[in-house]
Each structure stands twice: as structure tokens, then as C-alpha cells.
Amino acid sequence: MASSSSPVERYVGDPLWPLLVEAVKALPSYPYHKDYVRSVLLRDNPNITPEEVKIRLGIPLGEAIVILHELSKEKKD
């Protein structure tokens, strides 16, 4: 899924990254969106981009980026 040069990973070093993650994880729909991306979207397209997730779920790009980053970390564990 996400490699160190992926569109998702390029945001992690930004000083505002922790604030984005905090804001996204506070969204009531975050766990449901994350589960849907894990169980449906990634199953159908393991290389899905944040932009595609945004469009498919109708969510902010920041939420899509955080979801893909979190799921890539889970996959590595």
C-alpha cells in the first residue's frame, strides 16, 4: 500500500500532521470510514489514492490521508 514516497507519507513530516490526525480521529464517522476503507476499498484496490477515497466516500481529503496512513501502519504490524 503506502511506501515512504507515497502521497500519504509525504504529509507525516509536516508540523501540522499531529493536529490533522487529532481532528480526524475526533470525527464521529472516522471509525466507520476507516473500517469501510479497510474491508471494501483496499480489498478491491490496494493502491487506492487519498483522492479516490475522498471521492468514493465523500469525505475530506485530510480524513482520507489519515485513514490510509493508519491502515498502512496496521498492515506493517
C-alpha positions as CSV (number, residue, x, y, z in Angstrom):
1,M,0.0,0.0,0.0
2,A,1.8,3.2,1.1
3,S,5.5,3.4,0.7
4,S,7.8,6.1,2.1
5,S,7.4,8.0,-1.2
6,S,3.6,7.7,-1.4
7,P,1.3,10.7,-1.4
8,V,0.2,9.7,2.1
9,E,3.6,9.5,3.7
10,R,4.7,12.9,2.4
11,Y,2.4,14.6,4.9
12,V,3.6,12.8,8.0
13,G,6.7,15.1,8.5
14,D,4.7,18.3,8.3
15,P,4.4,20.1,11.7
16,L,0.6,20.2,11.3
17,W,0.3,16.4,10.9
18,P,-0.4,15.7,14.6
19,L,-3.2,18.3,14.5
20,L,-4.8,16.8,11.4
21,V,-4.7,13.3,12.9
22,E,-6.2,14.6,16.2
23,A,-9.0,16.4,14.3
24,V,-9.8,13.5,12.0
25,K,-9.9,10.9,14.9
26,A,-12.3,13.1,16.7
27,L,-14.9,12.8,13.9
28,P,-17.7,10.5,14.9
29,S,-17.7,8.8,11.5
30,Y,-13.9,8.1,11.4
31,P,-14.1,4.5,12.7
32,Y,-16.8,3.6,10.2
33,H,-15.0,5.2,7.3
34,K,-11.7,3.5,8.3
35,D,-13.4,0.1,8.5
36,Y,-15.0,0.6,5.1
37,V,-11.8,1.6,3.5
38,R,-10.1,-1.4,5.1
39,S,-12.7,-4.0,4.3
40,V,-14.0,-2.8,0.9
41,L,-11.9,-0.2,-0.9
42,L,-8.5,-1.6,-0.1
43,R,-9.7,-5.1,-0.9
44,D,-10.8,-4.0,-4.3
45,N,-7.9,-1.6,-5.0
46,P,-4.8,-2.0,-2.7
47,N,-3.2,1.0,-4.4
48,I,-6.1,3.4,-3.9
49,T,-5.2,7.1,-3.6
50,P,-6.4,9.5,-1.0
51,E,-8.2,11.4,-3.7
52,E,-10.1,8.3,-4.8
53,V,-11.0,7.6,-1.2
54,K,-12.2,11.1,-0.8
55,I,-14.4,10.8,-3.9
56,R,-15.8,7.4,-3.1
57,L,-16.8,8.2,0.5
58,G,-17.5,11.9,0.1
59,I,-15.1,12.8,2.9
60,P,-12.4,15.5,3.3
61,L,-9.0,14.7,1.7
62,G,-7.4,15.1,5.2
63,E,-9.5,12.3,6.6
64,A,-8.7,10.1,3.6
65,I,-5.0,10.7,4.1
66,V,-5.1,9.9,7.8
67,I,-7.2,6.7,7.2
68,L,-4.7,5.4,4.6
69,H,-1.8,6.2,6.8
70,E,-3.3,4.4,9.8
71,L,-4.1,1.4,7.7
72,S,-0.7,1.3,6.2
73,K,0.8,1.2,9.7
74,E,-1.6,-1.6,10.7
75,K,-0.5,-3.6,7.7
76,K,3.2,-3.3,8.7
77,D,2.5,-4.6,12.2
